[in-house]
Amino acid sequence: MITLLIILHVLICGGLILSILLQSGKGSDLGAAFGGSSQTIFGSAGAVPFLNKVTTGVAIAFMVTSLTLAFIAARASGPQSSVMEGKAKTSQEQPVEAGGQGTSPAPASIPTDTQ
């Protein structure tokens, strides 16, 4: 089930990228004003509403699959504890001293030379 949903999500991602890249930019009509050709594959304005609807539909499907995958992942990992709860540590480790194996005890006092 999850594998099928991930495959569907990847295909929807590809469709969303393609539907966005197929749309013409807002400044594309400016070239026609200076003598450029304004003919497109779908006619003068036929593709704009169609591609807008396709992009909207694919974006909705992308959001639905994203939320579904997030919900499934959250339920599969089990109950989570909050960071704010602050679980108590059961044991503390002794720090390892530099240059030693960590087995020698720390010196009780450090001699100082004050004169």
C-alpha positions as CSV (number, residue, x, y, z in Angstrom):
1,M,0.0,0.0,0.0
2,I,2.7,2.5,1.0
3,T,4.9,1.5,-2.0
4,L,2.0,2.1,-4.4
5,L,1.3,5.5,-2.7
6,I,4.9,6.5,-3.0
7,I,5.0,5.6,-6.7
8,L,1.8,7.5,-7.3
9,H,3.2,10.5,-5.4
10,V,6.4,10.5,-7.6
11,L,4.3,10.4,-10.7
12,I,2.1,13.2,-9.5
13,C,5.3,15.2,-8.8
14,G,6.5,14.7,-12.3
15,G,3.0,15.7,-13.7
16,L,3.1,18.9,-11.5
17,I,6.5,19.9,-12.8
18,L,5.4,19.3,-16.4
19,S,2.2,21.2,-16.1
20,I,3.9,24.2,-14.6
21,L,6.7,24.2,-17.2
22,L,4.2,23.9,-20.1
23,Q,2.5,27.1,-19.0
24,S,3.5,30.3,-20.7
25,G,4.8,33.2,-18.6
26,K,2.9,36.4,-18.1
27,G,5.4,38.3,-20.3
28,S,5.0,36.1,-23.3
29,D,2.4,38.3,-24.9
30,L,4.9,41.2,-24.9
31,G,6.9,39.6,-27.8
32,A,3.8,39.6,-30.0
33,A,3.5,43.4,-29.6
34,F,6.9,43.9,-31.2
35,G,6.4,41.7,-34.3
36,G,6.9,38.3,-32.8
37,S,4.5,35.4,-33.5
38,S,1.7,35.0,-31.0
39,Q,0.6,31.6,-32.3
40,T,0.9,28.7,-29.9
41,I,0.2,25.0,-30.1
42,F,-3.3,25.3,-28.5
43,G,-4.3,28.6,-30.2
44,S,-4.2,32.1,-28.9
45,A,-5.6,31.5,-25.4
46,G,-7.0,27.9,-25.6
47,A,-4.3,26.3,-23.4
48,V,-4.3,28.7,-20.5
49,P,-7.6,27.6,-18.9
50,F,-6.9,24.0,-19.6
51,L,-3.4,24.0,-18.2
52,N,-4.6,26.0,-15.2
53,K,-7.2,23.4,-14.4
54,V,-4.7,20.6,-14.9
55,T,-2.1,22.3,-12.6
56,T,-4.8,22.9,-10.0
57,G,-5.9,19.3,-10.1
58,V,-2.4,17.9,-9.9
59,A,-1.5,20.3,-7.1
60,I,-4.5,19.1,-5.1
61,A,-3.5,15.5,-5.7
62,F,0.1,16.3,-4.6
63,M,-1.2,17.8,-1.4
64,V,-3.4,14.8,-0.7
65,T,-0.7,12.3,-1.3
66,S,1.8,14.3,0.8
67,L,-0.5,14.5,3.7
68,T,-1.5,10.8,3.4
69,L,2.2,9.8,3.4
70,A,2.9,12.0,6.4
71,F,0.0,10.6,8.3
72,I,1.0,7.0,7.6
73,A,4.6,7.7,8.6
74,A,3.5,9.3,11.8
75,R,1.3,6.4,12.7
76,A,3.9,3.8,11.8
77,S,6.6,5.3,14.1
78,G,4.4,4.9,17.2
79,P,3.6,7.4,19.9
80,Q,6.2,10.1,20.3
81,S,7.1,11.8,23.6
82,S,7.4,15.5,23.8
83,V,10.7,17.3,24.1
84,M,9.1,19.4,26.9
85,E,8.5,16.3,29.1
86,G,12.2,16.0,29.8
87,K,12.8,12.4,30.6
88,A,15.2,11.8,33.5
89,K,18.5,10.2,32.7
90,T,19.0,6.9,34.4
91,S,22.8,6.9,34.7
92,Q,25.5,9.5,34.1
93,E,28.8,8.7,32.4
94,Q,32.1,9.8,33.8
95,P,34.1,12.1,31.5
96,V,37.2,10.7,30.0
97,E,40.4,12.7,30.8
98,A,42.7,13.8,28.1
99,G,45.8,11.5,27.8
100,G,44.4,8.8,30.0
101,Q,42.4,5.7,29.5
102,G,39.6,7.0,31.7
103,T,40.3,4.5,34.5
104,S,42.3,6.8,36.7
105,P,40.5,8.9,39.2
106,A,40.6,12.7,39.0
107,P,43.2,14.4,41.3
108,A,41.7,15.7,44.5
109,S,43.6,19.0,44.3
110,I,45.8,20.7,41.8
111,P,49.0,22.1,43.2
112,T,49.6,25.7,42.5
113,D,52.9,27.6,42.6
114,T,52.3,31.0,44.3
115,Q,55.3,32.9,45.6
